[in-house]
Amino acid sequence: MMGRIWAAYAVELTKALRHKYTYVGPALLAVAVAVCLALRPVARDGVGDYGFVAVATAIASSLLGLIVLLVYGAGLVASEPYGALRHSLTRPVARHELLLAKAALGMTYAAVLTLTTGGTAWALAYLLGDLTGVACGGELVFPAGDMISAYVLGALLVLAPQWAAVAYALFWSTCVRNPIVAAVLAVSFWAVVDAIKYPLGIDAYLFSSYIERPWEVFAARVDGLDASWFPMAWQCLAASLGGWCVFTAAAVARFHRRDFA
């Protein structure tokens, strides 16, 4: 089965690389990061410009990047003409294998968006500002290496809720035939749940609550403070794994019931 999923993933990736819209998301995030220079200017003044990296990441990854990811995931199935789906299923691949391949494509896209955001932010900070570590009162609190490691670990951890978000968007993509409707439903229900999860006290159990939290350690170090990864990291991984399993299973079940005639 894994071999068929991998083969289907390779086909889906090749198709995605041929479409111009695949590159729109990363381009938007790169532009958003550059625009953040107006909000948090950088300069070669001997002061670490990690604040810019933190602000740019919060805006480009946790806000705009989330919307881009939901829209992309919502189109993984809904944007496919039924003829193309029927053709895909004529190959020796089961419906759930094709859907898992599409999920893997969405997860790859999430990693590309995170890499684009981080790469652009760090490149601008390096070229235009200083990355000499964080100092307080003339004393170096966090060397540059510590700041890089905190960001890299945050980027790896944030993939967990992002991958769960892909499964969530993919579920909506299997529910309707129009990618725009699927995207509107995905974003709208996300906003509704975000509005009620804190009053209901269920935020700790939902993966959507951890879209921003993996960056907390890096953001704290920008201010010269130390922060622990735990128990936040375990909670993030557990909630994200649960969300991914639930929505992937729901998407598979829905996809198996779809009529492509």
NORKAQUI-V852521 format. One record per pair of residues at least 4 apart in sequence whose ideal C-beta (glycine too) atoms are under 7 Angstrom apart, sorted by the first residue. I is the first residue (numbers start at 0). GAP is how many residues later the second one is. Records with the same first field share a line. If there is no record, write none. Layout:
I: GAP, GAP
This chain:
0: 4, 96
1: 4
2: 4
3: 4, 88, 89, 93
4: 4, 92, 95, 96
5: 4
6: 4
7: 4, 85, 89, 90, 93
8: 4, 92, 95, 96
9: 4
10: 4
11: 4, 89, 90, 93
12: 4, 92
13: 4
14: 4
15: 6, 89
16: 5
22: 4
23: 4
24: 4, 43, 47, 88
25: 4, 86, 87, 90
26: 4
27: 4, 36, 40
28: 4, 31, 35, 36, 39, 84, 87, 88
29: 4, 86, 90
30: 4
31: 4, 27, 28, 32
32: 23, 27, 84, 87, 88, 91
33: 90
35: 4, 16, 19, 20, 23
36: 4, 5, 87
38: 16
39: 11, 12, 15
41: 7, 10, 82, 83, 86, 87
42: 86
43: 85, 86
44: 85
45: 84, 86
46: 83
47: 82, 83, 84, 85, 86
48: 76, 80, 81, 82
49: 4, 84, 97, 172
50: 4, 171
51: 4, 73, 77
52: 4, 68, 69, 72
53: 4, 161, 164, 165, 168
54: 4
55: 4, 65
56: 4, 60, 61, 64, 158
57: 4, 5, 154, 157
58: 4, 5
59: 4, 5, 57
60: 4, 53, 56
61: 4, 149, 150
63: 4
64: 4, 48, 52
65: 4, 99, 145
66: 4, 120
67: 4, 45
68: 4, 41, 44, 93, 96, 97
69: 4, 95, 99, 113, 116, 117, 120
70: 4, 112
71: 34, 37
72: 33, 92, 93, 96, 97, 100
73: 4, 95, 98, 99, 105, 108, 109, 112
74: 4, 98, 104, 107, 108
75: 26, 29, 30, 94, 97
76: 25, 93, 96, 97, 178
77: 95, 98, 99, 100, 101, 104
78: 100
79: 4, 5
81: 4, 178
82: 4
83: 4
84: 4, 175
85: 4, 174
87: 10
88: 4, 6, 9
92: 4, 5
94: 4, 160, 161
95: 4, 156, 160
96: 4
97: 4
98: 4, 152, 153, 156
99: 4
100: 4
101: 4, 68
102: 4, 63, 64, 67, 145
103: 4
104: 4
105: 4, 60, 64
106: 4, 56, 59
107: 4
108: 4
109: 4, 49, 52, 53, 56
110: 4, 48
111: 4
112: 4
113: 4, 41, 44, 45, 48
114: 4
115: 4
116: 4
117: 4, 33, 37
118: 4
119: 4
120: 4
121: 4
122: 4
123: 4
124: 4, 6
125: 5
130: 13
131: 12
132: 7, 9, 10, 11, 14
133: 7, 8, 13, 87, 88, 90
134: 4, 5, 6
135: 5, 88
140: 83
141: 4, 5, 79
143: 4
144: 4
145: 4, 75
146: 4, 74
147: 4
148: 4
149: 4, 67, 68, 71
150: 4, 67
151: 4
152: 4
153: 4, 60, 61, 63, 64
156: 57, 76, 79
157: 4, 56, 57
158: 4
159: 4, 76, 77, 80
160: 4, 46, 49, 50, 75, 79
161: 4
162: 4, 77, 81
163: 4, 43, 76, 79, 80
164: 4
165: 4
166: 4, 76, 77, 80, 81, 84
167: 18, 75, 79
168: 4, 17
169: 4, 81
170: 4, 76, 79, 80, 83
171: 10, 13, 14
172: 9
173: 77, 80, 81, 84
174: 7, 79
175: 5, 6, 9
177: 4
178: 4
179: 4
180: 4
181: 4
182: 4
183: 4
184: 4
185: 4
186: 4
187: 4
188: 4
189: 4, 18
190: 4
191: 4
192: 4, 13, 15
193: 14
195: 4
196: 5, 6, 9, 12
197: 5
201: 4
202: 6
203: 5, 31
204: 34
205: 33
206: 32, 33, 36
209: 4, 26, 29, 30
212: 19, 23
213: 22
214: 4
215: 4, 11, 16
216: 4, 10, 12
217: 4
219: 5, 6, 7
220: 4, 5
228: 4
229: 4
230: 4
231: 4
232: 4
233: 4
234: 4
235: 4
236: 4
237: 4
238: 4
239: 4
240: 4
241: 4
242: 4
243: 4
244: 4
245: 4
246: 4
247: 4
248: 4
249: 4
250: 4
251: 4
252: 4
253: 4
